[in-house]
Amino acid sequence: MPKETRYEGRNRRHERVRERVRGSARRPRLAVFRSLSHIYAQLIDDDARRTLVAASSTDAPDGKGSRIERAKAVGALLGERAKAKGIGEAVFDRGGYRYHGRVKALGEAARGAGLQF
């Protein structure tokens, strides 16, 4: 039996997380995707199948700095955009990644910007 790749393992873990985590219009799902150099976050209403708010390190105002600093900037930007749309609560979907490093930095910055999860 061939060994599972890193990508397949993350997808398996993400499916397991998604069995329990579901977003609604009142409390959307904060989905995180992390690539080698960038990080992306969306607030998703799973009932309507719509992305309500999105932010990424490609459109963050301060594109310089370490990857963790950019993740913090994305979390803060997402929190500000959510507040502007009247969203105060969310469900965190770590996307099969550990709540550690860039994912944790993004989550804590979003909390600091006023988003509760």
DSSP file (Angstrom, degrees, kcal/mol; ACC not computed):
  #  RESIDUE AA STRUCTURE BP1 BP2  ACC     N-H-->O    O-->H-N    N-H-->O    O-->H-N    TCO  KAPPA ALPHA  PHI   PSI    X-CA   Y-CA   Z-CA
    1    1 A M              0   0    0      0, 0.0     2,-0.0     0, 0.0     0, 0.0   0.000 360.0 360.0 360.0 126.2    0.0    0.0    0.0
    2    2 A P        -     0   0    0      0, 0.0     2,-0.1     0, 0.0     3,-0.0  -0.298 360.0-102.8 -68.0 150.4    1.5    3.4   -1.0
    3    3 A K        -     0   0    0      1,-0.1     2,-0.2    -2,-0.0     0, 0.0  -0.444  37.6-107.1 -72.6 143.5    2.3    5.9    1.6
    4    4 A E        -     0   0    0     -2,-0.1    -1,-0.1     1,-0.1     2,-0.1  -0.493  33.6-128.0 -71.0 135.3   -0.1    8.8    2.0
    5    5 A T     >  -     0   0    0     -2,-0.2     4,-2.2     1,-0.1     5,-0.2  -0.338  22.6-108.8 -78.1 166.7    1.2   12.2    0.8
    6    6 A R  H  > S+     0   0    0      1,-0.2     4,-2.2     2,-0.2     5,-0.2   0.887 120.7  51.8 -60.1 -40.9    1.2   15.3    2.9
    7    7 A Y  H  > S+     0   0    0      2,-0.2     4,-2.2     1,-0.2    -1,-0.2   0.916 109.8  48.0 -64.0 -45.3   -1.5   16.8    0.7
    8    8 A E  H  > S+     0   0    0      1,-0.2     4,-2.2     2,-0.2    -2,-0.2   0.885 110.7  52.3 -64.2 -39.1   -3.7   13.7    1.1
    9    9 A G  H  X S+     0   0    0     -4,-2.2     4,-2.4     2,-0.2    -2,-0.2   0.907 109.5  48.4 -64.1 -42.5   -3.2   13.7    4.8
   10   10 A R  H  X S+     0   0    0     -4,-2.2     4,-2.8     1,-0.2    -2,-0.2   0.915 111.3  50.3 -64.2 -42.8   -4.3   17.3    5.1
   11   11 A N  H  X S+     0   0    0     -4,-2.2     4,-2.3     2,-0.2    -2,-0.2   0.889 110.0  50.6 -63.2 -38.5   -7.3   16.7    3.0
   12   12 A R  H  X S+     0   0    0     -4,-2.2     4,-1.7     2,-0.2    -2,-0.2   0.929 113.1  45.3 -63.7 -45.9   -8.3   13.7    5.1
   13   13 A R  H  X S+     0   0    0     -4,-2.4     4,-2.2     1,-0.2    83,-0.3   0.895 111.4  53.4 -63.8 -39.8   -7.9   15.7    8.3
   14   14 A H  H  X S+     0   0    0     -4,-2.8     4,-2.7    81,-0.3    -2,-0.2   0.905 106.8  51.5 -63.7 -41.2   -9.9   18.6    6.7
   15   15 A E  H  X S+     0   0    0     -4,-2.3     4,-1.0     1,-0.2    -1,-0.2   0.891 109.1  51.4 -60.5 -39.6  -12.7   16.3    5.9
   16   16 A R  H  X S+     0   0    0     -4,-1.7     4,-0.5     1,-0.2     3,-0.4   0.898 111.7  46.2 -65.3 -41.0  -12.8   15.1    9.5
   17   17 A V  H >X S+     0   0    0     -4,-2.2     4,-2.0     1,-0.2     3,-1.3   0.910 108.8  56.3 -66.1 -42.1  -12.9   18.7   10.7
   18   18 A R  H 3< S+     0   0    0     -4,-2.7    -1,-0.2     1,-0.3    -2,-0.2   0.681  92.5  69.7 -68.3 -18.2  -15.7   19.6    8.2
   19   19 A E  H 3< S+     0   0    0     -4,-1.0    -1,-0.3    -3,-0.4    -2,-0.2   0.835 114.8  26.8 -64.2 -30.4  -17.9   16.8    9.5
   20   20 A R  H << S+     0   0    0     -3,-1.3     2,-0.5    -4,-0.5    -2,-0.2   0.748 109.4  75.1-102.5 -30.4  -18.4   18.9   12.7
   21   21 A V     <  +     0   0    0     -4,-2.0     2,-0.4    70,-0.0    -1,-0.1  -0.766  53.3 164.3 -97.4 123.2  -17.8   22.5   11.6
   22   22 A R        -     0   0    0     -2,-0.5     2,-0.3     5,-0.1    23,-0.0  -1.000  22.8-144.4-139.1 135.1  -20.6   24.2    9.6
   23   23 A G        -     0   0    0     -2,-0.4    24,-0.7     6,-0.1    23,-0.5  -0.700  15.4-176.9 -99.8 150.5  -21.1   27.9    9.0
   24   24 A S        -     0   0    0      3,-1.7    22,-0.0    -2,-0.3     5,-0.0  -0.768  44.9 -96.4-131.0 178.6  -24.3   29.8    8.8
   25   25 A A  S    S+     0   0    0     -2,-0.2    -1,-0.0     1,-0.2    20,-0.0   0.880 126.2  45.4 -66.1 -36.3  -25.2   33.4    8.0
   26   26 A R  S    S+     0   0    0      1,-0.3    63,-0.4    61,-0.1    62,-0.3   0.875 132.7  17.5 -73.6 -37.8  -25.4   34.2   11.7
   27   27 A R  S    S-     0   0    0     61,-0.1    -3,-1.7    60,-0.1    -1,-0.3  -0.716  85.4-164.4-137.1  83.1  -22.1   32.4   12.5
   28   28 A P        -     0   0    0      0, 0.0    63,-2.6     0, 0.0     2,-0.5  -0.154  26.0-103.0 -70.6 163.9  -20.0   31.8    9.3
   29   29 A R  E     -Ab  44  91A   0     15,-2.7    15,-2.7    61,-0.2     2,-1.1  -0.753  22.5-144.1 -89.2 126.5  -17.1   29.4    9.0
   30   30 A L  E     -Ab  43  92A   0     61,-3.5    63,-2.9    -2,-0.5     2,-0.4  -0.796  24.7-166.8 -90.8  99.7  -13.6   31.0    9.1
   31   31 A A  E     -Ab  42  93A   0     11,-2.5    11,-2.0    -2,-1.1     2,-0.4  -0.744   2.9-159.5 -94.3 134.0  -11.8   28.8    6.6
   32   32 A V  E     -A   41   0A   0     61,-1.4     2,-0.4    -2,-0.4     9,-0.2  -0.930  10.2-177.2-116.4 134.3   -8.0   29.0    6.4
   33   33 A F  E     -A   40   0A   0      7,-2.7     7,-3.2    -2,-0.4     2,-0.5  -0.999   7.9-164.7-128.3 137.2   -5.8   27.9    3.6
   34   34 A R  E     -A   39   0A   0     -2,-0.4     5,-0.2     5,-0.2     2,-0.2  -0.977   6.2-177.1-125.2 125.0   -2.0   28.1    3.8
   35   35 A S        -     0   0    0      3,-2.7    -2,-0.0    -2,-0.5     5,-0.0  -0.490  49.5 -86.2-105.3-175.3    0.4   27.9    0.9
   36   36 A L  S    S+     0   0    0      1,-0.2     3,-0.0    -2,-0.2    -1,-0.0   0.898 122.9  10.8 -61.4 -41.2    4.1   27.9    1.1
   37   37 A S  S    S+     0   0    0     30,-0.0     2,-0.3     1,-0.0    -1,-0.2   0.569 125.2  48.4-116.3 -11.0    4.4   31.7    1.0
   38   38 A H        -     0   0    0     32,-0.0    -3,-2.7     2,-0.0     2,-0.4  -0.819  57.6-149.9-128.7 166.7    0.8   33.0    1.4
   39   39 A I  E     -A   34   0A   0     -2,-0.3    18,-2.1    -5,-0.2     2,-0.3  -0.998  11.7-165.8-137.9 140.5   -2.2   32.5    3.7
   40   40 A Y  E     -AC  33  56A   0     -7,-3.2    -7,-2.7    -2,-0.4     2,-0.3  -0.946   3.8-174.0-127.9 144.1   -5.8   33.0    2.8
   41   41 A A  E     -AC  32  55A   0     14,-2.8    14,-2.5    -2,-0.3     2,-0.3  -0.999   2.3-178.5-141.4 142.1   -8.9   33.2    5.0
   42   42 A Q  E     -AC  31  54A   0    -11,-2.0   -11,-2.5    -2,-0.3     2,-0.6  -0.984  25.3-138.7-137.4 147.5  -12.6   33.4    4.2
   43   43 A L  E     -AC  30  53A   0     10,-3.1     9,-3.1    -2,-0.3    10,-1.2  -0.954  35.4-168.6-102.8 117.9  -15.9   33.7    6.1
   44   44 A I  E     -AC  29  51A   0    -15,-2.7   -15,-2.7    -2,-0.6     2,-0.8  -0.907  26.1-149.9-119.0 132.6  -18.3   31.3    4.5
   45   45 A D  E  >> - C   0  50A   0      5,-3.0     5,-1.9    -2,-0.4     4,-1.1  -0.880  15.6-171.0 -93.3 104.5  -22.0   30.8    4.8
   46   46 A D  T  45S+     0   0    0     -2,-0.8   -22,-0.2   -23,-0.5    -1,-0.2   0.784  80.0  59.5 -71.3 -26.9  -22.4   27.1    4.1
   47   47 A D  T  45S+     0   0    0    -24,-0.7    -1,-0.2     1,-0.2   -23,-0.1   0.939 118.9  28.3 -66.1 -46.1  -26.2   27.2    4.0
   48   48 A A  T  45S-     0   0    0      2,-0.1    -1,-0.2    -3,-0.0    -2,-0.2   0.521 105.0-128.8 -90.0  -7.0  -26.2   29.7    1.2
   49   49 A R  T  <5 +     0   0    0     -4,-1.1     2,-0.4     1,-0.2    -3,-0.2   0.927  62.5 134.7  56.6  48.8  -22.9   28.5   -0.2
   50   50 A R  E   < -C   45   0A   0     -5,-1.9    -5,-3.0     0, 0.0     2,-0.6  -0.962  59.2-129.7-129.6 145.1  -21.5   32.0   -0.3
   51   51 A T  E     -C   44   0A   0     -2,-0.4    -7,-0.2    -7,-0.2     3,-0.1  -0.842  23.7-177.4 -88.7 122.2  -18.2   33.7    0.7
   52   52 A L  E     +     0   0A   0     -9,-3.1     2,-0.3    -2,-0.6    -1,-0.2   0.879  66.7   5.0 -88.3 -42.6  -19.2   36.7    2.9
   53   53 A V  E     -C   43   0A   0    -10,-1.2   -10,-3.1     2,-0.0     2,-0.3  -0.995  65.1-175.2-143.9 143.3  -15.7   38.1    3.5
   54   54 A A  E     +C   42   0A   0     -2,-0.3     2,-0.3   -12,-0.2   -12,-0.2  -0.987   5.7 171.6-140.0 152.0  -12.2   37.2    2.3
   55   55 A A  E     +C   41   0A   0    -14,-2.5   -14,-2.8    -2,-0.3     2,-0.3  -0.980   5.0 176.6-153.7 149.5   -8.7   38.3    3.0
   56   56 A S  E >>  -C   40   0A   0     -2,-0.3     3,-0.9   -16,-0.2     4,-0.6  -0.963  45.0-106.9-149.7 167.0   -5.3   37.1    2.0
   57   57 A S  T 34 S+     0   0    0    -18,-2.1   -17,-0.1    -2,-0.3    -1,-0.0   0.655 115.1  66.0 -71.7 -13.7   -1.6   38.0    2.4
   58   58 A T  T 34 S+     0   0    0    -19,-0.3    -1,-0.2     1,-0.2     5,-0.1   0.781 112.5  31.2 -76.7 -26.0   -1.6   39.0   -1.3
   59   59 A D  T <4 S+     0   0    0     -3,-0.9    -2,-0.2     3,-0.1    -1,-0.2   0.318  89.2 120.6-113.6   8.9   -4.0   41.9   -0.6
   60   60 A A     <  -     0   0    0     -4,-0.6     3,-0.2     1,-0.1    14,-0.1  -0.464  69.7-124.8 -68.3 144.6   -2.9   42.7    3.0
   61   61 A P  S    S+     0   0    0      0, 0.0     2,-0.9     0, 0.0    -1,-0.1   0.850 102.9  50.5 -63.3 -34.9   -1.6   46.3    3.2
   62   62 A D        +     0   0    0      1,-0.1    11,-0.1     8,-0.1    -2,-0.1  -0.791  63.8 170.3-106.9  91.0    1.8   45.3    4.7
   63   63 A G        +     0   0    0     -2,-0.9     2,-0.1    -3,-0.2    -1,-0.1   0.481  53.6  83.0 -79.6  -2.9    3.1   42.6    2.3
   64   64 A K        +     0   0    0     -3,-0.1     2,-0.1     5,-0.1    -2,-0.0  -0.474  63.2  56.2 -96.2 170.0    6.6   42.6    3.9
   65   65 A G  S    S-     0   0    0     -2,-0.1     5,-0.0     4,-0.1     0, 0.0  -0.432  90.7 -34.1 104.4-178.9    7.8   40.8    7.0
   66   66 A S     >  -     0   0    0     -2,-0.1     4,-2.2     1,-0.1     5,-0.2  -0.207  61.1-105.5 -72.3 167.8    7.8   37.1    8.1
   67   67 A R  H  > S+     0   0    0      1,-0.2     4,-2.0     2,-0.2     5,-0.1   0.856 122.3  52.4 -64.0 -34.5    5.1   34.7    7.2
   68   68 A I  H  > S+     0   0    0      2,-0.2     4,-2.1     1,-0.2    -1,-0.2   0.900 108.3  50.5 -68.8 -39.9    3.7   34.9   10.7
   69   69 A E  H  > S+     0   0    0      1,-0.2     4,-2.0     2,-0.2    -2,-0.2   0.894 110.9  49.1 -63.2 -39.6    3.6   38.7   10.6
   70   70 A R  H  X S+     0   0    0     -4,-2.2     4,-2.1     2,-0.2    -1,-0.2   0.877 108.7  53.3 -67.1 -36.6    1.7   38.5    7.3
   71   71 A A  H  X S+     0   0    0     -4,-2.0     4,-2.4     2,-0.2    -2,-0.2   0.892 108.1  50.7 -64.3 -39.4   -0.7   36.0    8.8
   72   72 A K  H  X S+     0   0    0     -4,-2.1     4,-2.3     1,-0.2    -2,-0.2   0.907 109.5  50.7 -62.6 -41.8   -1.4   38.4   11.7
   73   73 A A  H  X S+     0   0    0     -4,-2.0     4,-2.3     1,-0.2    -2,-0.2   0.884 110.2  49.7 -63.7 -38.6   -2.0   41.2    9.2
   74   74 A V  H  X S+     0   0    0     -4,-2.1     4,-2.8     2,-0.2    -2,-0.2   0.915 110.2  50.4 -66.5 -43.3   -4.5   38.9    7.3
   75   75 A G  H  X S+     0   0    0     -4,-2.4     4,-2.3     2,-0.2    -2,-0.2   0.912 112.7  46.2 -60.4 -43.7   -6.3   38.1   10.5
   76   76 A A  H  X S+     0   0    0     -4,-2.3     4,-2.2     2,-0.2    -1,-0.2   0.905 113.3  49.3 -65.5 -42.1   -6.6   41.7   11.5
   77   77 A L  H  X S+     0   0    0     -4,-2.3     4,-2.4     2,-0.2    -2,-0.2   0.907 111.4  49.1 -63.8 -42.6   -7.8   42.7    8.0
   78   78 A L  H  X S+     0   0    0     -4,-2.8     4,-2.4     1,-0.2    -2,-0.2   0.909 110.4  51.2 -63.6 -42.4  -10.4   39.8    8.0
   79   79 A G  H  X S+     0   0    0     -4,-2.3     4,-2.3     2,-0.2    -2,-0.2   0.901 110.7  48.2 -61.5 -41.9  -11.7   41.0   11.4
   80   80 A E  H  X S+     0   0    0     -4,-2.2     4,-2.1     2,-0.2    -2,-0.2   0.922 112.8  47.6 -64.0 -44.9  -12.0   44.6   10.2
   81   81 A R  H  X S+     0   0    0     -4,-2.4     4,-1.3     1,-0.2    -2,-0.2   0.867 111.4  51.3 -65.8 -36.0  -13.9   43.5    7.1
   82   82 A A  H  <>S+     0   0    0     -4,-2.4     5,-3.0     2,-0.2     4,-0.4   0.917 109.1  50.4 -66.4 -43.0  -16.2   41.2    9.1
   83   83 A K  H ><5S+     0   0    0     -4,-2.3     3,-1.2     1,-0.2    -2,-0.2   0.899 107.2  54.6 -60.3 -41.2  -17.0   44.1   11.5
   84   84 A A  H 3<5S+     0   0    0     -4,-2.1    -1,-0.2     1,-0.3    -2,-0.2   0.820 110.1  46.6 -63.0 -30.8  -17.8   46.3    8.5
   85   85 A K  T 3<5S-     0   0    0     -4,-1.3    -1,-0.3    -3,-0.3    -2,-0.2   0.450 121.4-108.3 -89.4  -1.9  -20.3   43.7    7.3
   86   86 A G  T < 5S+     0   0    0     -3,-1.2     2,-0.6    -4,-0.4    -3,-0.2   0.727  71.1 141.8  83.5  22.7  -21.8   43.3   10.8
   87   87 A I      < +     0   0    0     -5,-3.0    -1,-0.3     1,-0.1    -2,-0.1  -0.875  13.2 160.3-100.7 123.3  -20.3   39.8   11.5
   88   88 A G        +     0   0    0     -2,-0.6    28,-2.7   -62,-0.3     2,-0.3   0.620  59.1  48.1-114.9 -20.6  -19.2   39.4   15.1
   89   89 A E  B     +d  116   0B   0    -63,-0.4     2,-0.3    26,-0.2    28,-0.2  -0.908  57.8 167.7-125.3 151.6  -19.1   35.6   15.6
   90   90 A A        -     0   0    0     26,-2.6     2,-0.5    -2,-0.3   -61,-0.2  -0.957  33.6-120.1-151.0 167.5  -17.6   32.8   13.5
   91   91 A V  E     -b   29   0A   0    -63,-2.6   -61,-3.5    -2,-0.3     2,-0.5  -0.972  35.3-127.3-111.6 127.6  -16.7   29.1   13.6
   92   92 A F  E     -b   30   0A   0     -2,-0.5     2,-0.6    25,-0.3   -61,-0.2  -0.641  22.7-173.0 -84.5 125.5  -13.0   28.4   13.1
   93   93 A D  E     -b   31   0A   0    -63,-2.9   -61,-1.4    -2,-0.5   -79,-0.0  -0.937   5.9-168.4-115.4 104.8  -12.1   25.9   10.4
   94   94 A R    >   -     0   0    0     -2,-0.6     3,-1.4   -63,-0.2    -1,-0.1   0.511  33.8-128.4 -76.9  -3.1   -8.3   25.2   10.6
   95   95 A G  T 3   -     0   0    0      1,-0.3   -81,-0.3   -81,-0.1   -61,-0.1   0.742  64.7 -55.2  70.1  24.9   -8.4   23.4    7.3
   96   96 A G  T 3  S+     0   0    0      1,-0.3    -1,-0.3   -83,-0.3     2,-0.2   0.443 110.9 119.4  85.7  -1.0   -6.6   20.3    8.4
   97   97 A Y  S <  S-     0   0    0     -3,-1.4    -1,-0.3   -65,-0.1     2,-0.1  -0.610  72.9-100.0 -91.9 157.2   -3.6   22.3    9.7
   98   98 A R        -     0   0    0     -2,-0.2     2,-2.0     1,-0.1     5,-0.2  -0.472  34.4-111.7 -69.4 147.7   -2.5   22.3   13.3
   99   99 A Y  S    S+     0   0    0     -2,-0.1     2,-0.3     4,-0.1    -1,-0.1  -0.600  86.2 102.9 -79.5  83.1   -3.6   25.3   15.3
  100  100 A H  S >  S-     0   0    0     -2,-2.0     3,-1.2     0, 0.0     4,-0.3  -0.980  71.9  -5.8-162.9 148.2    0.0   26.4   15.5
  101  101 A G  T 3> S+     0   0    0     -2,-0.3     4,-2.4     1,-0.3     5,-0.2  -0.360 128.4   6.5  65.4-124.2    2.3   29.0   13.8
  102  102 A R  H 3> S+     0   0    0      1,-0.2     4,-2.3     2,-0.2    -1,-0.3   0.859 132.8  51.9 -65.8 -37.4    0.7   30.9   11.0
  103  103 A V  H <> S+     0   0    0     -3,-1.2     4,-2.2    -5,-0.2    -1,-0.2   0.922 112.8  45.3 -65.6 -43.6   -2.8   29.5   11.5
  104  104 A K  H  > S+     0   0    0     -4,-0.3     4,-2.8     2,-0.2     5,-0.2   0.902 111.5  52.7 -65.3 -42.0   -2.7   30.4   15.2
  105  105 A A  H  X S+     0   0    0     -4,-2.4     4,-2.0     1,-0.2    -2,-0.2   0.902 110.4  47.9 -61.5 -42.0   -1.4   33.9   14.4
  106  106 A L  H  X S+     0   0    0     -4,-2.3     4,-2.2     2,-0.2    -1,-0.2   0.932 113.1  48.2 -64.0 -46.2   -4.2   34.5   12.0
  107  107 A G  H  X S+     0   0    0     -4,-2.2     4,-2.1     1,-0.2    -2,-0.2   0.913 112.6  46.9 -61.9 -45.0   -6.8   33.3   14.5
  108  108 A E  H  X S+     0   0    0     -4,-2.8     4,-2.3     1,-0.2    -1,-0.2   0.862 111.9  50.9 -67.8 -35.6   -5.5   35.4   17.4
  109  109 A A  H  X S+     0   0    0     -4,-2.0     4,-1.4    -5,-0.2    -1,-0.2   0.880 109.4  50.9 -68.7 -37.1   -5.3   38.5   15.2
  110  110 A A  H  <>S+     0   0    0     -4,-2.2     5,-2.2     2,-0.2    -2,-0.2   0.897 111.2  48.5 -65.6 -39.6   -8.9   38.0   14.0
  111  111 A R  H ><5S+     0   0    0     -4,-2.1     3,-1.8     1,-0.2    -2,-0.2   0.913 108.6  53.9 -63.8 -42.1   -9.9   37.6   17.7
  112  112 A G  H 3<5S+     0   0    0     -4,-2.3    -1,-0.2     1,-0.3    -2,-0.2   0.799 103.6  56.6 -62.2 -28.8   -8.0   40.8   18.5
  113  113 A A  T 3<5S-     0   0    0     -4,-1.4    -1,-0.3    -5,-0.1    -2,-0.2   0.440 131.0 -92.4 -84.2   0.4   -9.9   42.6   15.7
  114  114 A G  T < 5S+     0   0    0     -3,-1.8     2,-0.4     1,-0.3    -3,-0.2   0.441  81.1 134.8 108.9  -0.1  -13.2   41.7   17.5
  115  115 A L      < -     0   0    0     -5,-2.2     2,-0.5    -6,-0.1    -1,-0.3  -0.706  42.3-148.8 -84.1 129.3  -14.2   38.4   15.8
  116  116 A Q  B      d   89   0B   0    -28,-2.7   -26,-2.6    -2,-0.4    -5,-0.0  -0.845 360.0 360.0-103.5 133.4  -15.4   35.8   18.3
  117  117 A F              0   0    0     -2,-0.5   -25,-0.3   -28,-0.2    -1,-0.1   0.254 360.0 360.0-155.5 360.0  -14.9   32.0   17.9
